[in-house]
Amino acid sequence: DVKVTQSSRYLVKRTGEKVFLECVQDMDHENMFWYRQDPGLGLRLIYFSYDVKMKEKGDIPEGYSVSREKKERFSLILESASTNQTSMYLCASSWPTISGEKLFFGSGTQLSVL
Amino acid sequence: AQKITQTQPGMFVQEKEAVTLDCTYDTSDPSYGLFWYKQPSSGEMIFLIYQGSYDQQNATEGRYSLNFQKARKSANLVISASQLGDSAMYFCAMREQGYSSASKIIFGSGTRLSIRP
């Protein structure tokens, strides 16, 4: 089974701190994604990556950056955390197949910014 | 612009009844894919079903089927014979090509389904 691992389940940070959220997948998937999930808003795409060092902005990239130095690892960086970045963050990876594409999700990181 | 709309924030259904969860989408890409995911209270995201834009037949997976109406840009999920374990949040999602070779996958706001015994 594909495993997508997010380094922390819960994280509490202070306003202004630099925050790193790590995501590792073990199936050699090319595509990786970062979403944030907020009640009533569903999952919103922050950034995605299709190869090492390659990235694209999603729908809400402001205040975030990403890093993909190795294929299996995709990091989300909050340069200066703010309270409105308190949210559940979900990482996912995918591999397109002839029958379609399937996203595999990590268990999420609940980030609280105080 | 690419968009997924789920207009039902919440639904209550009697056990064993069929239920339809609505999803409409907007894209200018002729090649795209549509997904449904289930998120129970545990928080995990469970893949349910996938439909490609060129697929001639509606996708089915066990009790789940996707009612794909391309001209209307709708991709409703139908759950037959609902069970108590179907109570969860359901998300519709769409894949289309990004500016590069990447697939951009976006989600709707979700529908919370509650099954009554």
Interface residues (C-beta under 8 A of the other chain):
Chain A: N31 F33 Y35 G40 L41 G42 L43 R44 L45 F48 S49 Y50 D51 M54 E56 G58 D59 M88 L90 A92 S94 P96 S99 G100 E101 K102 L103 F105 S107 G108
Chain B: Q6 P9 G33 F35 Y37 G43 E44 M45 F47 Y50 Q51 G52 F91 A93 R95 G98 Y99 S100 S101 A102 S103 K104 I105 I106 F107 G108 S109 G110
